[in-house]
């Protein structure tokens, strides 16, 4: 059965935002797979500790992501 994993940095997204992302990804997968796969499509939101994620070799923290989200 389909399993999609979303990874994000801990402390960036609220519970509501994570649930919204899970629902949107689930719905997108079902749109591709077909309605009969809806009940067996899994989506997991995994969080990585702030600072344990890097881009270009530089650690990325929750504060960095929030600054980017704010347009800074």
Backbone as XML, in Angstrom:
<?xml version="1.0"?>
<chain id="A" units="angstrom">
  <residue number="1" name="UNK">
    <atom name="N" x="0.834" y="-1.171" z="0.000"/>
    <atom name="CA" x="0.000" y="0.000" z="0.000"/>
    <atom name="C" x="0.885" y="1.243" z="0.000"/>
  </residue>
  <residue number="2" name="UNK">
    <atom name="N" x="0.412" y="2.328" z="-0.559"/>
    <atom name="CA" x="1.221" y="3.539" z="-0.650"/>
    <atom name="C" x="1.539" y="4.123" z="0.728"/>
  </residue>
  <residue number="3" name="UNK">
    <atom name="N" x="2.789" y="4.514" z="0.905"/>
    <atom name="CA" x="3.234" y="5.180" z="2.119"/>
    <atom name="C" x="4.065" y="6.387" z="1.707"/>
  </residue>
  <residue number="4" name="UNK">
    <atom name="N" x="3.629" y="7.567" z="2.144"/>
    <atom name="CA" x="4.343" y="8.809" z="1.851"/>
    <atom name="C" x="4.863" y="9.363" z="3.173"/>
  </residue>
  <residue number="5" name="UNK">
    <atom name="N" x="6.127" y="9.746" z="3.205"/>
    <atom name="CA" x="6.709" y="10.341" z="4.399"/>
    <atom name="C" x="7.050" y="11.796" z="4.112"/>
  </residue>
  <residue number="6" name="UNK">
    <atom name="N" x="6.552" y="12.670" z="4.974"/>
    <atom name="CA" x="6.879" y="14.092" z="4.928"/>
    <atom name="C" x="7.874" y="14.323" z="6.059"/>
  </residue>
  <residue number="7" name="UNK">
    <atom name="N" x="8.963" y="14.988" z="5.772"/>
    <atom name="CA" x="9.931" y="15.308" z="6.817"/>
    <atom name="C" x="9.980" y="16.819" z="7.002"/>
  </residue>
  <residue number="8" name="UNK">
    <atom name="N" x="10.016" y="17.233" z="8.247"/>
    <atom name="CA" x="10.112" y="18.648" z="8.566"/>
    <atom name="C" x="10.941" y="18.840" z="9.810"/>
  </residue>
  <residue number="9" name="UNK">
    <atom name="N" x="11.352" y="20.058" z="10.057"/>
    <atom name="CA" x="12.152" y="20.370" z="11.236"/>
    <atom name="C" x="11.218" y="20.602" z="12.423"/>
  </residue>
  <residue number="10" name="UNK">
    <atom name="N" x="11.547" y="19.944" z="13.515"/>
    <atom name="CA" x="10.766" y="20.054" z="14.739"/>
    <atom name="C" x="10.622" y="21.513" z="15.161"/>
  </residue>
  <residue number="11" name="UNK">
    <atom name="N" x="9.403" y="21.891" z="15.517"/>
    <atom name="CA" x="9.153" y="23.242" z="16.000"/>
    <atom name="C" x="8.780" y="24.248" z="14.931"/>
  </residue>
  <residue number="12" name="UNK">
    <atom name="N" x="8.735" y="23.806" z="13.672"/>
    <atom name="CA" x="8.382" y="24.730" z="12.591"/>
    <atom name="C" x="6.870" y="24.754" z="12.382"/>
  </residue>
  <residue number="13" name="UNK">
    <atom name="N" x="6.255" y="23.586" z="12.326"/>
    <atom name="CA" x="4.833" y="23.497" z="12.003"/>
    <atom name="C" x="4.004" y="23.152" z="13.230"/>
  </residue>
  <residue number="14" name="UNK">
    <atom name="N" x="2.851" y="23.778" z="13.341"/>
    <atom name="CA" x="1.921" y="23.451" z="14.426"/>
    <atom name="C" x="1.250" y="22.116" z="14.108"/>
  </residue>
  <residue number="15" name="UNK">
    <atom name="N" x="0.588" y="21.550" z="15.094"/>
    <atom name="CA" x="-0.154" y="20.303" z="14.876"/>
    <atom name="C" x="-1.180" y="20.474" z="13.760"/>
  </residue>
  <residue number="16" name="UNK">
    <atom name="N" x="-1.843" y="21.612" z="13.740"/>
    <atom name="CA" x="-2.858" y="21.870" z="12.715"/>
    <atom name="C" x="-2.223" y="21.938" z="11.326"/>
  </residue>
  <residue number="17" name="UNK">
    <atom name="N" x="-1.061" y="22.589" z="11.226"/>
    <atom name="CA" x="-0.377" y="22.677" z="9.932"/>
    <atom name="C" x="0.096" y="21.306" z="9.458"/>
  </residue>
  <residue number="18" name="UNK">
    <atom name="N" x="0.574" y="20.485" z="10.380"/>
    <atom name="CA" x="1.000" y="19.134" z="10.007"/>
    <atom name="C" x="-0.192" y="18.315" z="9.516"/>
  </residue>
  <residue number="19" name="UNK">
    <atom name="N" x="-1.317" y="18.418" z="10.205"/>
    <atom name="CA" x="-2.512" y="17.693" z="9.774"/>
    <atom name="C" x="-3.002" y="18.181" z="8.408"/>
  </residue>
  <residue number="20" name="UNK">
    <atom name="N" x="-2.903" y="19.471" z="8.169"/>
    <atom name="CA" x="-3.288" y="20.034" z="6.868"/>
    <atom name="C" x="-2.386" y="19.481" z="5.765"/>
  </residue>
  <residue number="21" name="UNK">
    <atom name="N" x="-1.081" y="19.401" z="6.026"/>
    <atom name="CA" x="-0.136" y="18.845" z="5.050"/>
    <atom name="C" x="-0.427" y="17.369" z="4.803"/>
  </residue>
  <residue number="22" name="UNK">
    <atom name="N" x="-0.667" y="16.621" z="5.872"/>
    <atom name="CA" x="-0.976" y="15.195" z="5.742"/>
    <atom name="C" x="-2.221" y="15.007" z="4.877"/>
  </residue>
  <residue number="23" name="UNK">
    <atom name="N" x="-3.257" y="15.766" z="5.143"/>
    <atom name="CA" x="-4.509" y="15.642" z="4.386"/>
    <atom name="C" x="-4.287" y="16.000" z="2.919"/>
  </residue>
  <residue number="24" name="UNK">
    <atom name="N" x="-3.551" y="17.078" z="2.660"/>
    <atom name="CA" x="-3.323" y="17.505" z="1.275"/>
    <atom name="C" x="-2.522" y="16.464" z="0.494"/>
  </residue>
  <residue number="25" name="UNK">
    <atom name="N" x="-1.492" y="15.887" z="1.125"/>
    <atom name="CA" x="-0.691" y="14.862" z="0.446"/>
    <atom name="C" x="-1.527" y="13.611" z="0.235"/>
  </residue>
  <residue number="26" name="UNK">
    <atom name="N" x="-2.300" y="13.227" z="1.239"/>
    <atom name="CA" x="-3.192" y="12.069" z="1.099"/>
    <atom name="C" x="-4.142" y="12.265" z="-0.073"/>
  </residue>
  <residue number="27" name="UNK">
    <atom name="N" x="-4.780" y="13.414" z="-0.129"/>
    <atom name="CA" x="-5.740" y="13.692" z="-1.197"/>
    <atom name="C" x="-5.074" y="13.698" z="-2.571"/>
  </residue>
  <residue number="28" name="UNK">
    <atom name="N" x="-3.847" y="14.226" z="-2.645"/>
    <atom name="CA" x="-3.113" y="14.231" z="-3.915"/>
    <atom name="C" x="-2.800" y="12.805" z="-4.364"/>
  </residue>
  <residue number="29" name="UNK">
    <atom name="N" x="-2.390" y="11.957" z="-3.434"/>
    <atom name="CA" x="-2.094" y="10.564" z="-3.781"/>
    <atom name="C" x="-3.343" y="9.835" z="-4.262"/>
  </residue>
  <residue number="30" name="UNK">
    <atom name="N" x="-4.448" y="10.051" z="-3.570"/>
    <atom name="CA" x="-5.698" y="9.398" z="-3.961"/>
    <atom name="C" x="-6.143" y="9.884" z="-5.342"/>
  </residue>
  <residue number="31" name="UNK">
    <atom name="N" x="-5.896" y="11.143" z="-5.653"/>
    <atom name="CA" x="-6.237" y="11.665" z="-6.978"/>
    <atom name="C" x="-5.455" y="10.938" z="-8.069"/>
  </residue>
  <residue number="32" name="UNK">
    <atom name="N" x="-4.244" y="10.489" z="-7.750"/>
    <atom name="CA" x="-3.419" y="9.757" z="-8.710"/>
    <atom name="C" x="-3.773" y="8.271" z="-8.721"/>
  </residue>
  <residue number="33" name="UNK">
    <atom name="N" x="-3.910" y="7.686" z="-7.533"/>
    <atom name="CA" x="-4.115" y="6.238" z="-7.382"/>
    <atom name="C" x="-5.533" y="5.783" z="-7.685"/>
  </residue>
  <residue number="34" name="UNK">
    <atom name="N" x="-6.481" y="6.641" z="-7.369"/>
    <atom name="CA" x="-7.885" y="6.279" z="-7.505"/>
    <atom name="C" x="-8.546" y="6.149" z="-6.146"/>
  </residue>
  <residue number="35" name="UNK">
    <atom name="N" x="-9.827" y="6.390" z="-6.119"/>
    <atom name="CA" x="-10.627" y="6.437" z="-4.883"/>
    <atom name="C" x="-10.563" y="5.128" z="-4.093"/>
  </residue>
  <residue number="36" name="UNK">
    <atom name="N" x="-10.427" y="4.013" z="-4.767"/>
    <atom name="CA" x="-10.396" y="2.728" z="-4.068"/>
    <atom name="C" x="-9.179" y="2.570" z="-3.172"/>
  </residue>
  <residue number="37" name="UNK">
    <atom name="N" x="-8.150" y="3.399" z="-3.360"/>
    <atom name="CA" x="-6.934" y="3.324" z="-2.552"/>
    <atom name="C" x="-6.975" y="4.251" z="-1.334"/>
  </residue>
  <residue number="38" name="UNK">
    <atom name="N" x="-8.047" y="5.025" z="-1.196"/>
    <atom name="CA" x="-8.121" y="6.031" z="-0.138"/>
    <atom name="C" x="-7.888" y="5.453" z="1.257"/>
  </residue>
  <residue number="39" name="UNK">
    <atom name="N" x="-8.519" y="4.348" z="1.577"/>
    <atom name="CA" x="-8.427" y="3.798" z="2.927"/>
    <atom name="C" x="-7.102" y="3.102" z="3.222"/>
  </residue>
  <residue number="40" name="UNK">
    <atom name="N" x="-6.280" y="2.898" z="2.216"/>
    <atom name="CA" x="-5.009" y="2.194" z="2.435"/>
    <atom name="C" x="-3.795" y="3.061" z="2.089"/>
  </residue>
  <residue number="41" name="UNK">
    <atom name="N" x="-4.008" y="4.353" z="1.936"/>
    <atom name="CA" x="-2.918" y="5.284" z="1.660"/>
    <atom name="C" x="-2.454" y="5.887" z="2.976"/>
  </residue>
  <residue number="42" name="UNK">
    <atom name="N" x="-1.193" y="5.678" z="3.290"/>
    <atom name="CA" x="-0.626" y="6.165" z="4.546"/>
    <atom name="C" x="0.232" y="7.397" z="4.296"/>
  </residue>
  <residue number="43" name="UNK">
    <atom name="N" x="0.137" y="8.364" z="5.211"/>
    <atom name="CA" x="1.009" y="9.532" z="5.166"/>
    <atom name="C" x="1.540" y="9.742" z="6.587"/>
  </residue>
  <residue number="44" name="UNK">
    <atom name="N" x="2.855" y="9.876" z="6.695"/>
    <atom name="CA" x="3.504" y="10.077" z="7.990"/>
    <atom name="C" x="4.254" y="11.406" z="7.953"/>
  </residue>
  <residue number="45" name="UNK">
    <atom name="N" x="4.116" y="12.180" z="9.006"/>
    <atom name="CA" x="4.881" y="13.415" z="9.139"/>
    <atom name="C" x="5.949" y="13.159" z="10.195"/>
  </residue>
  <residue number="46" name="UNK">
    <atom name="N" x="7.194" y="13.095" z="9.765"/>
    <atom name="CA" x="8.308" y="12.865" z="10.684"/>
    <atom name="C" x="9.046" y="14.177" z="10.926"/>
  </residue>
  <residue number="47" name="UNK">
    <atom name="N" x="9.401" y="14.418" z="12.174"/>
    <atom name="CA" x="10.140" y="15.631" z="12.500"/>
    <atom name="C" x="11.589" y="15.296" z="12.830"/>
  </residue>
  <residue number="48" name="UNK">
    <atom name="N" x="12.463" y="16.141" z="12.338"/>
    <atom name="CA" x="13.891" y="16.042" z="12.586"/>
    <atom name="C" x="14.249" y="17.146" z="13.576"/>
  </residue>
  <residue number="49" name="UNK">
    <atom name="N" x="15.090" y="16.830" z="14.537"/>
    <atom name="CA" x="15.482" y="17.806" z="15.550"/>
    <atom name="C" x="16.088" y="19.045" z="14.888"/>
  </residue>
  <residue number="50" name="UNK">
    <atom name="N" x="15.717" y="20.204" z="15.384"/>
    <atom name="CA" x="16.243" y="21.471" z="14.878"/>
    <atom name="C" x="17.764" y="21.446" z="14.932"/>
  </residue>
  <residue number="51" name="UNK">
    <atom name="N" x="18.400" y="21.783" z="13.817"/>
    <atom name="CA" x="19.854" y="21.777" z="13.728"/>
    <atom name="C" x="20.425" y="20.471" z="13.188"/>
  </residue>
  <residue number="52" name="UNK">
    <atom name="N" x="19.593" y="19.409" z="13.124"/>
    <atom name="CA" x="20.037" y="18.112" z="12.592"/>
    <atom name="C" x="19.737" y="17.982" z="11.107"/>
  </residue>
  <residue number="53" name="UNK">
    <atom name="N" x="19.348" y="19.048" z="10.480"/>
    <atom name="CA" x="19.027" y="19.108" z="9.065"/>
    <atom name="C" x="19.993" y="20.122" z="8.475"/>
  </residue>
  <residue number="54" name="UNK">
    <atom name="N" x="20.517" y="19.860" z="7.302"/>
    <atom name="CA" x="21.404" y="20.865" z="6.713"/>
    <atom name="C" x="21.117" y="21.032" z="5.235"/>
  </residue>
  <residue number="55" name="UNK">
    <atom name="N" x="21.426" y="22.207" z="4.763"/>
    <atom name="CA" x="21.344" y="22.518" z="3.337"/>
    <atom name="C" x="22.694" y="23.115" z="2.957"/>
  </residue>
  <residue number="56" name="UNK">
    <atom name="N" x="23.304" y="22.539" z="1.949"/>
    <atom name="CA" x="24.617" y="23.018" z="1.530"/>
    <atom name="C" x="25.674" y="22.860" z="2.615"/>
  </residue>
  <residue number="57" name="UNK">
    <atom name="N" x="25.477" y="21.894" z="3.518"/>
    <atom name="CA" x="26.436" y="21.645" z="4.580"/>
    <atom name="C" x="26.258" y="22.513" z="5.813"/>
  </residue>
  <residue number="58" name="UNK">
    <atom name="N" x="25.318" y="23.460" z="5.760"/>
    <atom name="CA" x="25.077" y="24.345" z="6.904"/>
    <atom name="C" x="23.829" y="23.880" z="7.653"/>
  </residue>
  <residue number="59" name="UNK">
    <atom name="N" x="23.920" y="23.758" z="8.996"/>
    <atom name="CA" x="22.751" y="23.334" z="9.764"/>
    <atom name="C" x="21.593" y="24.310" z="9.596"/>
  </residue>
  <residue number="60" name="UNK">
    <atom name="N" x="20.395" y="23.764" z="9.568"/>
    <atom name="CA" x="19.182" y="24.561" z="9.449"/>
    <atom name="C" x="18.355" y="24.350" z="10.706"/>
  </residue>
  <residue number="61" name="UNK">
    <atom name="N" x="17.946" y="25.410" z="11.338"/>
    <atom name="CA" x="17.168" y="25.324" z="12.570"/>
    <atom name="C" x="15.730" y="25.759" z="12.311"/>
  </residue>
  <residue number="62" name="UNK">
    <atom name="N" x="14.888" y="25.510" z="13.299"/>
    <atom name="CA" x="13.497" y="25.957" z="13.216"/>
    <atom name="C" x="13.448" y="27.479" z="13.062"/>
  </residue>
  <residue number="63" name="UNK">
    <atom name="N" x="14.319" y="28.179" z="13.771"/>
    <atom name="CA" x="14.358" y="29.653" z="13.675"/>
    <atom name="C" x="14.721" y="30.093" z="12.257"/>
  </residue>
  <residue number="64" name="UNK">
    <atom name="N" x="15.638" y="29.376" z="11.616"/>
    <atom name="CA" x="16.001" y="29.705" z="10.229"/>
    <atom name="C" x="14.793" y="29.557" z="9.303"/>
  </residue>
  <residue number="65" name="UNK">
    <atom name="N" x="14.076" y="28.462" z="9.474"/>
    <atom name="CA" x="12.916" y="28.213" z="8.609"/>
    <atom name="C" x="11.845" y="29.269" z="8.844"/>
  </residue>
  <residue number="66" name="UNK">
    <atom name="N" x="11.605" y="29.600" z="10.094"/>
    <atom name="CA" x="10.587" y="30.634" z="10.411"/>
    <atom name="C" x="10.986" y="31.974" z="9.795"/>
  </residue>
  <residue number="67" name="UNK">
    <atom name="N" x="12.285" y="32.304" z="9.800"/>
    <atom name="CA" x="12.758" y="33.539" z="9.169"/>
    <atom name="C" x="12.484" y="33.498" z="7.668"/>
  </residue>
  <residue number="68" name="UNK">
    <atom name="N" x="12.745" y="32.346" z="7.044"/>
    <atom name="CA" x="12.483" y="32.192" z="5.602"/>
    <atom name="C" x="10.984" y="32.315" z="5.324"/>
  </residue>
  <residue number="69" name="UNK">
    <atom name="N" x="10.167" y="31.667" z="6.161"/>
    <atom name="CA" x="8.715" y="31.759" z="5.990"/>
    <atom name="C" x="8.229" y="33.196" z="6.048"/>
  </residue>
  <residue number="70" name="UNK">
    <atom name="N" x="8.871" y="33.989" z="6.885"/>
    <atom name="CA" x="8.473" y="35.396" z="7.068"/>
    <atom name="C" x="9.008" y="36.288" z="5.941"/>
  </residue>
  <residue number="71" name="UNK">
    <atom name="N" x="9.778" y="35.694" z="5.030"/>
    <atom name="CA" x="10.295" y="36.462" z="3.897"/>
    <atom name="C" x="11.655" y="37.076" z="4.147"/>
  </residue>
  <residue number="72" name="UNK">
    <atom name="N" x="12.334" y="36.601" z="5.203"/>
    <atom name="CA" x="13.630" y="37.197" z="5.527"/>
    <atom name="C" x="14.823" y="36.386" z="5.161"/>
  </residue>
</chain>
